[in-house]
């Protein structure tokens, strides 16, 4: 019996090749979208879950007045381990970017990100050593472990154990004591080189740095299973207050415990170790995947019911010879399942082609090999059965409900409720497509806004050079660069504008309770404003020869308002690092606001100061030249003549700033692709309904032609009814699109705002595509010889 059903299903597909092909292609595309996003969601939700103790590991983080940080102080892990039995273990990692050189003296052009790490890193972060002993590999000073890929890059096919790598800058040699497997791609941190923490002075037990230094240093602790980590973080915060002898009025410690598996999707703190994902993106793409699959299923329903007139006699005869309704339902469902599996086969081929491109766009590593990802079979099977049953359930009940007497007498013309159902499905399809199109437009508009927004400083034609940290004499380098033809300004600073995040405690005149406040700070030399195009609002900027470290300060407009001062009275106000001393410094100038952080964040109060004997981490060179390539070559040549021992490393300020928006760019590209596919699949559904309607209306059209109606009139008449459905779908989706778009834009402190013109653009695209789709059937019917239509039974 079942074999018979499937044979009938295959014969039905052969008789209706066009509609079967449209069904299969539509479902296959829907499956590809759904499977891709399902694998993307699986990848995102699986971050760090490969760790055997993932549910017990927490990262220590700290909240300060100015920002919430993903970092912690160097001694914190050891202090907690010594005083709390709940802390079963801890490990610390501290990344630095340096040039490395192998024993042969080969200098690699790109900097390496080396992580100083405690020996416990292997156990707590679940890192497997291929070669070496985890108990001793990082126990000694100047020891290092590397990945197999790094070993091949520096030593070729030689055994790396016992060989040395030299860290340029401090000229320190590290002995390779182990080779480790890199962490999976869906880990919140990726390391290729780890050096012993004993090699980094601030991480040693005898270090005098203590809690006075907060840098990009990360601590992980292992706690008992099921612990109330929120209550425990309050406990350790209070303990730290007592340990540091904080007095009434002092800023209390706020230590946070972040579950390891929550870091990627739920942490957006300052100095994150890597760029994290966003749970809202997971929710959004999951919804898009579901709705695209539903749209594809709706196509199947419409295209199947469009063939109802052709199948009506078959159903009538089957019922006359004794077929029961449940048998007919099973037969039609079997056809749906067969199409679903054929679509899966096509979808599998398409996936093999598009997964590499999807990985490139999304920045992920999606795997469709069932041997490496056991959930592939479940995802493929579940989606296929869902499509087969969901898409086939309505046609099965619709077709099996025909009355044999009416069908065989030739009186069958369909029912009103079925027509309304099909039209409603098309409305739903275009409502979803419209929603995705609006989302695409809003994402791209916000991205364009961020990339072109006035940042308060000029980032065009500006090279940022990384300066060596070994007292080579920044001023002499600056002066030499300034002499180059085409260079209009040179300045030095410690953090790149647009990305800086440093804070410190500052006392200022009028501060609440006379207690220092944690504020953002920025240090740039005397040519900062001129070179970067930052505007002065009141007073003056730092001058050559003053070198008034801690005695002169410049603040931004937001700080001015935060302090409650007016521009004319700010000059001369007292300010000092830390608590007030006997000789505080003074505010000498006010500058206009500029974006020194990501555009997700609002501009905060900022205090600028001038370092003594200034040596910056970066040097910005403003140029004015039509030939940027030649200009860069000239700057590099000058660098090599001054600092031949140091690698020339540069970046364009506008390009480095644009990289901050990589996540938004990827989201925009994905939205664009899925938007186009949603519209395409929706048009297939419209094609099906048009086919169904024209099939029923062929005699009415023939009569109109006989009475003198033109082809253009008939096309317009037939198309108008479908365009009404498209418009209705867009009208119904508009409020939801507005709500979703404004909600997403609220995640940005500065956003483009929602403009109603987006509805016009999306509507024009949808109507134009829908009209072209419908016109095919309308024109074909209108040009049919009326004699043939009127003769047909």
Helices and strands as residue ranges (DSSP letters): H 2-15, H 17-45, G 54-56, E 57-63, E 68-69, H 76-83, E 89-98, E 100-102, E 112-117, H 121-124, E 129-131, E 143-147, H 148-155, E 164-167, E 172-180, E 193-196, G 197-199, G 201-203, G 210-212, E 217-222, H 229-243, E 255-259, G 260-262, H 263-266, H 279-305, H 308-320, H 325-362, H 375-400, H 404-408, H 416-452, E 462-466, H 474-482, E 487-493, E 503-508, G 512-514, E 517-523, H 528-532, E 536-539, E 552-556, H 557-563, H 567-570, E 574-577, E 585-591, E 606-609, E 618-623, H 628-642, E 650-652, H 653-658, G 659-661, H 662-706, H 711-745, H 757-782, H 786-791
